[in-house]
């Protein structure tokens, strides 16, 4: 098993692969992630997102990737009733697609491995994970869901051979999420994880569903193939039926 780690997009990103036909593929994965950060980061003054925010770049002049990501964000804003909002419609109007773009960027980078024929790998971006195949013959990838109040514990373990897991909560970066509809901090949940086929949508669904609180689990469950696992404010674990097949 080969492993690489770099710090990009404000978090540690690890790549594991059982068998890599060309070690340069790992460099290509990280180059793809760095390029996404340069293009999408709202904290880099030269990014397309920052230039759009300042009015220096019209949206129709932006790159195809930026236009595609913003269109996905707009769809999620509508389907979530405003719980996911990359444009700050009811807040400060700040353009920030971070709730979707990390998952999208990791998934795009993973396609480089797929195209090269790599069938057994995992990419972990600060707890948001995409996996394929097996870490060793006959064994699925095991993904621990961190306990939001105890960094040395997990609330559950998921077993996957193909899929993605993303988590939202206030434990890693403090209370950085707010309900775009009210401006208030989310209530009811300490953390919420989403498991499903796409890390792009698992990441975005986790962001929106955590803001929704307990209602977010049912909202995630309405999306075919996706399930939610949450730790409630009183410390109990709860999950939707789709998650059952992944629990160990």
DRENTOR-127611 format. One line per field, with one value per residue: x, y, z of N, C-alpha, C in turn; residue in three letters; residue number from 1. Coordinates in steps of 0.1 Angstrom, whole numbers. Example, Ala and Ser with C-alpha at 12.3 -4.5 7.8 and 13.67 -1.06 7.14 Angstrom:
BEGIN
n.east: (132|128)
n.north: (-57|-22)
n.up: (78|71)
ca.east: (123|137)
ca.north: (-45|-11)
ca.up: (78|71)
c.east: (132|129)
c.north: (-33|0)
c.up: (78|79)
code: (ALA|SER)
pos: (1|2)
END
This chain:
BEGIN
n.east: (8|7|12|5|7|-5|-9|-36|-61|-68|-67|-54|-47|-49|-37|-41|-30|-32|-18|1|5|22|43|41|15|4|15|1|-25|-24|-16|-39|-57|-45|-48|-76|-79|-66|-84|-109|-109|-122|-105|-83|-70|-67|-82|-108|-133|-130|-125|-149|-166|-157|-166|-149|-148|-171|-198|-204|-180|-163|-144|-152|-154|-159|-183|-199|-198|-210|-235|-244|-244|-265|-287|-288|-293|-319|-332|-328|-342|-329|-312|-287|-265|-246|-242|-249|-276|-295|-279|-248|-243|-220|-199|-193|-185|-176|-189|-195|-174|-150|-155|-161|-137|-119|-132|-129|-101|-98|-106|-84|-69|-87|-88|-62|-63|-62|-76|-79|-81|-80|-90|-86|-98|-95|-113|-134|-142|-133|-136|-124|-126|-105|-85|-68|-68|-101|-110|-129|-128|-126|-142|-140|-163|-159|-162|-180|-175|-154|-122|-107|-123|-148|-181|-193|-186|-181|-183|-170|-167|-169|-176|-185|-179|-189|-186|-202|-199|-194|-171|-145|-136|-147|-177|-184|-204|-235|-270|-282|-307|-315|-293|-285|-267|-266|-288|-295|-280|-248|-230|-231|-230|-228|-233|-227|-228|-214|-188|-189|-217|-222|-207|-219|-246|-242|-235|-258|-277|-268|-273|-300|-307|-323|-342|-327|-318|-340|-343|-319|-323|-342|-328|-319|-298|-283|-274|-278|-260|-261|-250|-267|-276|-278|-260|-266|-266|-280|-295|-303|-322|-307|-280|-276|-266|-239|-228|-206)
n.north: (-12|21|55|90|124|157|192|209|232|240|218|185|162|130|103|70|40|7|-3|14|23|42|63|91|96|102|128|141|139|156|180|185|191|213|231|234|246|271|282|282|291|312|327|334|361|362|342|328|328|349|370|371|378|404|416|417|398|385|361|345|346|331|301|268|249|264|276|253|242|263|262|237|244|263|247|230|249|256|230|224|243|266|260|252|274|290|316|335|346|355|365|380|382|370|352|318|287|267|246|226|224|212|184|180|187|167|144|149|148|121|108|108|87|66|67|59|33|25|6|2|23|51|84|108|137|157|142|138|114|94|62|32|-1|-23|-22|-44|-77|-91|-75|-47|-11|6|31|54|72|101|108|136|149|136|133|111|90|70|73|55|30|27|5|2|-5|9|42|71|93|120|146|169|193|210|205|204|228|247|266|272|270|284|288|296|307|320|330|320|298|263|240|211|190|175|165|154|129|119|92|79|75|96|119|146|153|141|156|182|176|169|193|209|193|192|218|218|204|178|173|171|145|131|145|140|113|113|114|92|64|77|81|91|97|106|125|134|163|155|135|110|85|84|72|68|44|36|36|13|-9|-4|-2|-16)
n.up: (0|-10|1|1|13|13|21|12|1|26|43|53|28|19|-1|-9|-24|-37|-59|-81|-114|-123|-105|-109|-111|-86|-82|-102|-93|-70|-82|-97|-76|-64|-85|-86|-61|-66|-84|-72|-46|-21|-6|-18|-35|-63|-74|-95|-82|-63|-81|-95|-73|-68|-91|-112|-131|-153|-150|-172|-185|-170|-163|-177|-157|-133|-140|-142|-116|-101|-112|-102|-75|-75|-82|-59|-40|-46|-43|-17|-3|3|24|16|3|-19|-27|-9|-7|13|31|33|6|-3|-24|-23|-29|-13|1|-16|-34|-25|-23|-50|-63|-53|-63|-90|-92|-85|-108|-125|-115|-120|-148|-154|-148|-122|-96|-69|-44|-22|-13|11|23|47|62|45|22|-6|-21|-38|-48|-29|1|6|-7|-4|16|27|25|55|71|96|116|131|166|176|200|212|202|201|196|177|163|147|122|88|60|29|-6|-29|-33|-14|15|34|59|80|106|138|152|141|130|147|152|122|104|93|92|62|58|80|94|118|140|133|148|169|159|164|145|111|87|53|31|-1|-37|-50|-42|-46|-43|-18|-1|-4|3|29|41|37|50|76|84|84|106|125|106|84|79|68|45|31|27|7|-16|-41|-34|-14|20|55|85|118|147|175|194|220|221|209|184|151|121|86|66|44|52|66|53|51|76|101)
ca.east: (0|14|5|10|0|-2|-19|-42|-75|-70|-68|-45|-53|-41|-40|-37|-33|-26|-8|1|14|32|43|38|0|1|18|-10|-37|-22|-16|-53|-63|-39|-54|-89|-78|-63|-96|-122|-107|-126|-95|-72|-75|-65|-90|-119|-144|-127|-127|-164|-171|-154|-171|-139|-151|-185|-199|-203|-166|-155|-140|-163|-155|-165|-197|-205|-199|-220|-248|-247|-247|-278|-296|-289|-300|-334|-337|-327|-350|-321|-303|-274|-265|-232|-242|-253|-288|-301|-269|-239|-241|-206|-199|-185|-190|-168|-197|-196|-163|-139|-159|-160|-123|-114|-137|-122|-87|-99|-108|-71|-65|-95|-84|-50|-65|-61|-89|-80|-75|-88|-85|-92|-96|-100|-125|-143|-134|-138|-129|-127|-119|-101|-71|-62|-78|-111|-113|-134|-123|-133|-142|-145|-170|-153|-171|-179|-171|-142|-114|-101|-134|-157|-195|-196|-176|-187|-175|-173|-158|-171|-185|-179|-185|-186|-192|-203|-201|-188|-160|-131|-132|-156|-190|-182|-215|-247|-282|-283|-320|-318|-281|-283|-259|-274|-292|-301|-270|-234|-223|-239|-223|-236|-226|-234|-219|-206|-183|-194|-230|-222|-202|-229|-257|-239|-235|-272|-285|-264|-280|-314|-309|-328|-350|-318|-317|-350|-340|-308|-329|-350|-320|-316|-285|-276|-279|-272|-257|-259|-249|-276|-271|-277|-250|-270|-264|-292|-292|-314|-321|-296|-267|-275|-257|-225|-224|-199)
ca.north: (0|34|66|103|134|171|201|217|236|242|205|175|153|117|94|56|31|-6|-5|26|20|53|72|104|98|109|142|146|141|168|191|188|197|227|239|237|256|284|286|283|296|326|334|338|373|360|331|332|331|362|380|372|385|418|421|419|387|381|346|338|346|322|288|259|243|273|277|240|241|273|257|227|250|269|236|226|260|254|217|224|253|276|255|253|287|294|330|344|353|361|370|391|381|365|340|308|274|257|235|216|223|203|171|180|187|154|135|152|142|106|103|106|74|57|67|52|19|22|1|1|35|60|97|114|152|162|134|135|103|86|49|23|-14|-29|-20|-56|-87|-96|-65|-34|1|9|46|57|85|107|113|151|154|129|132|98|79|71|69|44|26|23|-4|5|-9|19|52|83|97|134|149|183|195|221|201|205|242|255|269|279|269|291|286|308|312|328|335|314|286|251|234|198|179|178|162|146|123|114|82|77|72|108|128|160|155|137|168|193|172|169|207|214|186|196|231|215|197|165|172|169|131|127|152|132|100|114|113|78|60|84|79|100|92|118|124|144|172|148|125|97|82|80|71|65|30|34|34|0|-19|0|-3|-28)
ca.up: (0|-11|7|0|20|11|27|1|3|40|50|48|18|18|-12|-7|-36|-36|-70|-89|-125|-125|-93|-112|-110|-73|-84|-110|-84|-62|-91|-100|-64|-63|-96|-81|-51|-72|-92|-65|-32|-18|2|-27|-42|-77|-78|-103|-73|-58|-92|-97|-62|-70|-103|-123|-141|-155|-148|-185|-189|-161|-169|-177|-144|-124|-144|-139|-101|-96|-116|-93|-63|-77|-81|-45|-32|-48|-38|-2|2|8|34|9|-4|-22|-31|2|-11|24|41|29|-8|-6|-33|-17|-32|-6|6|-27|-43|-21|-28|-65|-67|-50|-73|-103|-91|-85|-122|-130|-111|-127|-162|-155|-145|-108|-92|-55|-39|-13|-11|23|23|59|67|33|16|-17|-21|-48|-46|-16|5|4|-12|5|27|23|32|68|74|109|117|144|176|176|213|216|190|201|194|166|166|139|112|75|52|15|-17|-39|-28|-7|28|38|72|84|120|144|160|136|128|155|146|110|95|97|84|53|58|92|99|131|140|132|161|169|156|166|133|102|76|42|23|-13|-48|-54|-31|-48|-37|-4|6|-4|11|44|45|38|60|90|87|86|119|124|94|73|76|59|32|24|23|-5|-28|-43|-32|-3|34|65|98|126|162|179|204|233|220|204|170|144|107|77|63|34|59|73|45|52|90|105)
c.east: (9|6|13|1|5|-13|-23|-56|-78|-70|-57|-53|-44|-46|-33|-39|-26|-15|-9|11|25|32|39|23|-3|4|6|-23|-36|-22|-31|-60|-58|-46|-68|-89|-75|-75|-107|-121|-113|-116|-83|-77|-75|-74|-102|-131|-142|-129|-142|-170|-169|-159|-161|-140|-166|-187|-198|-189|-157|-153|-152|-165|-162|-180|-205|-208|-210|-234|-253|-251|-261|-289|-298|-295|-315|-339|-337|-335|-342|-311|-288|-274|-251|-231|-246|-265|-294|-291|-261|-237|-227|-207|-189|-190|-183|-176|-198|-182|-152|-143|-157|-146|-116|-119|-131|-108|-88|-100|-95|-66|-73|-91|-71|-51|-64|-74|-90|-73|-85|-81|-93|-88|-103|-113|-135|-135|-141|-129|-133|-119|-117|-87|-62|-72|-88|-115|-118|-127|-132|-131|-148|-152|-166|-164|-170|-174|-158|-133|-108|-111|-141|-171|-200|-185|-184|-178|-179|-162|-159|-181|-178|-187|-180|-193|-192|-205|-193|-175|-146|-127|-141|-169|-188|-194|-227|-258|-283|-297|-323|-305|-277|-274|-269|-277|-297|-291|-256|-226|-233|-230|-232|-227|-234|-224|-210|-201|-188|-208|-230|-217|-212|-242|-255|-239|-250|-279|-281|-271|-294|-317|-314|-336|-340|-316|-327|-348|-329|-314|-337|-341|-315|-301|-277|-283|-272|-271|-253|-257|-257|-270|-270|-268|-254|-268|-277|-288|-304|-312|-310|-283|-265|-266|-242|-220|-217|-203)
c.north: (12|45|79|113|148|179|211|220|237|229|196|165|141|109|80|48|18|-8|6|23|30|62|86|107|105|124|148|149|154|181|195|195|211|236|243|247|270|290|290|289|310|334|338|350|371|349|336|336|345|373|382|380|400|424|423|408|385|366|339|338|336|309|279|252|251|275|265|239|251|269|246|233|257|258|232|237|259|241|217|235|264|272|254|265|292|309|340|352|361|366|382|391|376|352|330|294|263|245|224|213|214|188|169|179|173|144|137|146|127|101|101|92|64|56|59|37|15|18|1|13|42|73|103|129|157|155|132|126|97|73|41|10|-18|-25|-32|-66|-92|-87|-52|-23|3|24|49|71|91|111|128|157|147|126|118|86|81|68|58|41|21|14|-2|-1|1|29|63|86|111|138|164|184|207|218|204|220|252|257|278|279|277|288|298|314|321|335|329|302|274|245|219|187|184|175|154|142|118|104|80|75|83|116|142|162|151|149|179|189|172|184|212|207|189|209|228|209|183|163|168|154|126|133|144|119|101|113|99|75|67|82|89|93|104|115|136|152|165|136|111|97|78|80|66|51|27|31|20|-9|-16|-1|-16|-32)
c.up: (0|-5|5|8|16|18|16|5|18|48|45|39|16|6|-9|-20|-34|-47|-79|-101|-127|-113|-96|-112|-97|-75|-92|-102|-76|-70|-95|-88|-62|-73|-92|-70|-56|-79|-83|-51|-30|-10|-6|-36|-58|-82|-87|-93|-67|-69|-95|-85|-63|-82|-114|-134|-141|-155|-161|-191|-180|-168|-168|-164|-134|-127|-140|-124|-96|-100|-107|-79|-64|-76|-67|-37|-34|-41|-23|5|8|19|29|1|-7|-26|-21|-1|1|35|35|14|-12|-13|-27|-19|-24|-1|-4|-33|-38|-25|-43|-69|-64|-60|-86|-103|-92|-99|-129|-127|-119|-142|-164|-152|-131|-102|-77|-48|-29|-13|1|24|36|65|56|24|4|-19|-33|-45|-32|-12|5|0|-1|16|22|30|44|71|87|109|131|153|177|189|219|204|190|199|181|170|158|129|99|67|37|6|-29|-34|-21|6|30|51|74|99|125|151|155|135|136|147|134|101|101|87|75|53|70|98|112|129|140|146|159|167|159|153|124|90|66|35|10|-25|-52|-42|-33|-41|-22|4|7|4|26|49|47|49|74|94|90|99|116|111|82|69|66|45|24|19|10|-18|-30|-41|-21|10|43|78|107|140|167|191|218|232|215|189|163|129|99|72|53|40|64|66|46|67|93|119)
code: (UNK|UNK|UNK|UNK|UNK|UNK|UNK|UNK|UNK|UNK|UNK|UNK|UNK|UNK|UNK|UNK|UNK|UNK|UNK|UNK|UNK|UNK|UNK|UNK|UNK|UNK|UNK|UNK|UNK|UNK|UNK|UNK|UNK|UNK|UNK|UNK|UNK|UNK|UNK|UNK|UNK|UNK|UNK|UNK|UNK|UNK|UNK|UNK|UNK|UNK|UNK|UNK|UNK|UNK|UNK|UNK|UNK|UNK|UNK|UNK|UNK|UNK|UNK|UNK|UNK|UNK|UNK|UNK|UNK|UNK|UNK|UNK|UNK|UNK|UNK|UNK|UNK|UNK|UNK|UNK|UNK|UNK|UNK|UNK|UNK|UNK|UNK|UNK|UNK|UNK|UNK|UNK|UNK|UNK|UNK|UNK|UNK|UNK|UNK|UNK|UNK|UNK|UNK|UNK|UNK|UNK|UNK|UNK|UNK|UNK|UNK|UNK|UNK|UNK|UNK|UNK|UNK|UNK|UNK|UNK|UNK|UNK|UNK|UNK|UNK|UNK|UNK|UNK|UNK|UNK|UNK|UNK|UNK|UNK|UNK|UNK|UNK|UNK|UNK|UNK|UNK|UNK|UNK|UNK|UNK|UNK|UNK|UNK|UNK|UNK|UNK|UNK|UNK|UNK|UNK|UNK|UNK|UNK|UNK|UNK|UNK|UNK|UNK|UNK|UNK|UNK|UNK|UNK|UNK|UNK|UNK|UNK|UNK|UNK|UNK|UNK|UNK|UNK|UNK|UNK|UNK|UNK|UNK|UNK|UNK|UNK|UNK|UNK|UNK|UNK|UNK|UNK|UNK|UNK|UNK|UNK|UNK|UNK|UNK|UNK|UNK|UNK|UNK|UNK|UNK|UNK|UNK|UNK|UNK|UNK|UNK|UNK|UNK|UNK|UNK|UNK|UNK|UNK|UNK|UNK|UNK|UNK|UNK|UNK|UNK|UNK|UNK|UNK|UNK|UNK|UNK|UNK|UNK|UNK|UNK|UNK|UNK|UNK|UNK|UNK|UNK|UNK|UNK|UNK|UNK|UNK|UNK|UNK)
pos: (1|2|3|4|5|6|7|8|9|10|11|12|13|14|15|16|17|18|19|20|21|22|23|24|25|26|27|28|29|30|31|32|33|34|35|36|37|38|39|40|41|42|43|44|45|46|47|48|49|50|51|52|53|54|55|56|57|58|59|60|61|62|63|64|65|66|67|68|69|70|71|72|73|74|75|76|77|78|79|80|81|82|83|84|85|86|87|88|89|90|91|92|93|94|95|96|97|98|99|100|101|102|103|104|105|106|107|108|109|110|111|112|113|114|115|116|117|118|119|120|121|122|123|124|125|126|127|128|129|130|131|132|133|134|135|136|137|138|139|140|141|142|143|144|145|146|147|148|149|150|151|152|153|154|155|156|157|158|159|160|161|162|163|164|165|166|167|168|169|170|171|172|173|174|175|176|177|178|179|180|181|182|183|184|185|186|187|188|189|190|191|192|193|194|195|196|197|198|199|200|201|202|203|204|205|206|207|208|209|210|211|212|213|214|215|216|217|218|219|220|221|222|223|224|225|226|227|228|229|230|231|232|233|234|235|236|237|238|239|240|241|242|243|244|245|246|247|248)
END
